[in-house]
């Protein structure tokens, strides 16, 4: 890709996404943090969830299958009322606050949020953020450019053990980043993140668990199940 295009996109995205993705990463961590209390309050309630749930997003052209016993969490703030009431012991103020956080996550581009069975105090989770691809490189030029941005942003987040590469898988020709990130009240997250471009959209797919082997296994299942 010509250097001028890279610089132009980097400058364009510096204002549109450098702060944006930092806020998105904070949103991802924050969304998980907001739901940790809910999940812990419900204890092992996820164990009976249906395995292999298929999540479809026809508007953005993709579907994926969750790992066994993972559960999609509604982001519209309506279908989760009973869940929130149970977790907050019918505390209206807390329920409304948590519903507000879920709604905010959806308004900022998060289209999919799912959680796995609790391991200790950790909640494995998946989220997919979707945004416009306007201004981004296209075709095979996209993934290398996304890696440049990702490395900068993970450095700003003080992530450790960051490994970035361009890979070909069922998602396409994509940027892949693995990392460790310490978050207040959540301990250390081991994440695997993919940056994809499909038609008019960019998708950022993030899988995090409390251990690297678990993240790798769950990410591989999700990637292999991905369909456009």
QUIUR-V657057 format. One record per residue. N is the residue number from 1. RES is the residue in one small letter. PSI is psi in whole degrees, 0 to 359 (NA if undefined). Layout:
n = [N | N]
res = [RES | RES]
psi = [PSI | PSI]
This chain:
n = [1 | 2 | 3 | 4 | 5 | 6 | 7 | 8 | 9 | 10 | 11 | 12 | 13 | 14 | 15 | 16 | 17 | 18 | 19 | 20 | 21 | 22 | 23 | 24 | 25 | 26 | 27 | 28 | 29 | 30 | 31 | 32 | 33 | 34 | 35 | 36 | 37 | 38 | 39 | 40 | 41 | 42 | 43 | 44 | 45 | 46 | 47 | 48 | 49 | 50 | 51 | 52 | 53 | 54 | 55 | 56 | 57 | 58 | 59 | 60 | 61 | 62 | 63 | 64 | 65 | 66 | 67 | 68 | 69 | 70 | 71 | 72 | 73 | 74 | 75 | 76 | 77 | 78 | 79 | 80 | 81 | 82 | 83 | 84 | 85 | 86 | 87 | 88 | 89 | 90 | 91 | 92 | 93 | 94 | 95 | 96 | 97 | 98 | 99 | 100 | 101 | 102 | 103 | 104 | 105 | 106 | 107 | 108 | 109 | 110 | 111 | 112 | 113 | 114 | 115 | 116 | 117 | 118 | 119 | 120 | 121 | 122 | 123 | 124 | 125 | 126 | 127 | 128 | 129 | 130 | 131 | 132 | 133 | 134 | 135 | 136 | 137 | 138 | 139 | 140 | 141 | 142 | 143 | 144 | 145 | 146 | 147 | 148 | 149 | 150 | 151 | 152 | 153 | 154 | 155 | 156 | 157 | 158 | 159 | 160 | 161 | 162 | 163 | 164 | 165 | 166 | 167 | 168 | 169 | 170 | 171 | 172 | 173 | 174 | 175 | 176 | 177 | 178 | 179 | 180 | 181 | 182 | 183 | 184 | 185 | 186 | 187 | 188 | 189 | 190 | 191 | 192 | 193 | 194 | 195 | 196 | 197 | 198 | 199 | 200 | 201 | 202 | 203 | 204 | 205 | 206 | 207 | 208 | 209 | 210 | 211 | 212 | 213 | 214 | 215 | 216 | 217 | 218 | 219 | 220 | 221 | 222 | 223 | 224 | 225 | 226 | 227 | 228]
res = [x | x | x | x | x | x | x | x | x | x | x | x | x | x | x | x | x | x | x | x | x | x | x | x | x | x | x | x | x | x | x | x | x | x | x | x | x | x | x | x | x | x | x | x | x | x | x | x | x | x | x | x | x | x | x | x | x | x | x | x | x | x | x | x | x | x | x | x | x | x | x | x | x | x | x | x | x | x | x | x | x | x | x | x | x | x | x | x | x | x | x | x | x | x | x | x | x | x | x | x | x | x | x | x | x | x | x | x | x | x | x | x | x | x | x | x | x | x | x | x | x | x | x | x | x | x | x | x | x | x | x | x | x | x | x | x | x | x | x | x | x | x | x | x | x | x | x | x | x | x | x | x | x | x | x | x | x | x | x | x | x | x | x | x | x | x | x | x | x | x | x | x | x | x | x | x | x | x | x | x | x | x | x | x | x | x | x | x | x | x | x | x | x | x | x | x | x | x | x | x | x | x | x | x | x | x | x | x | x | x | x | x | x | x | x | x | x | x | x | x | x | x | x | x | x | x | x | x]
psi = [133 | 141 | 323 | 322 | 319 | 312 | 317 | 315 | 317 | 316 | 318 | 315 | 340 | 320 | 325 | 330 | 340 | 308 | 325 | 314 | 328 | 317 | 328 | 318 | 319 | 323 | 316 | 312 | 317 | 320 | 318 | 318 | 318 | 330 | 347 | 315 | 321 | 312 | 319 | 323 | 328 | 353 | 230 | 23 | 342 | 344 | 332 | 6 | 151 | 141 | 153 | 38 | 132 | 127 | 126 | 135 | 76 | 331 | 326 | 2 | 20 | 159 | 160 | 161 | 130 | 154 | 163 | 136 | 9 | 154 | 129 | 141 | 122 | 142 | 3 | 356 | 2 | 312 | 351 | 6 | 312 | 320 | 313 | 319 | 320 | 319 | 326 | 7 | 45 | 38 | 103 | 320 | 315 | 320 | 313 | 323 | 317 | 322 | 322 | 321 | 321 | 317 | 320 | 320 | 316 | 321 | 338 | 12 | 357 | 119 | 337 | 133 | 128 | 152 | 151 | 178 | 143 | 136 | 103 | 241 | 13 | 143 | 104 | 141 | 158 | 138 | 149 | 121 | 136 | 136 | 173 | 146 | 5 | 131 | 351 | 154 | 159 | 169 | 217 | 352 | 341 | 310 | 313 | 322 | 323 | 324 | 320 | 312 | 317 | 317 | 318 | 314 | 324 | 328 | 319 | 333 | 359 | 34 | 152 | 165 | 43 | 127 | 127 | 139 | 164 | 129 | 160 | 123 | 196 | 340 | 339 | 209 | 100 | 161 | 133 | 134 | 130 | 149 | 166 | 138 | 123 | 126 | 138 | 132 | 358 | 353 | 209 | 128 | 139 | 114 | 153 | 126 | 141 | 137 | 119 | 157 | 130 | 112 | 240 | 9 | 153 | 137 | 135 | 115 | 123 | 129 | 127 | 142 | 184 | 0 | 149 | 324 | 320 | 318 | 315 | 314 | 314 | 320 | 318 | 319 | 315 | 316 | 315 | 336 | 353 | 135 | 138 | NA]
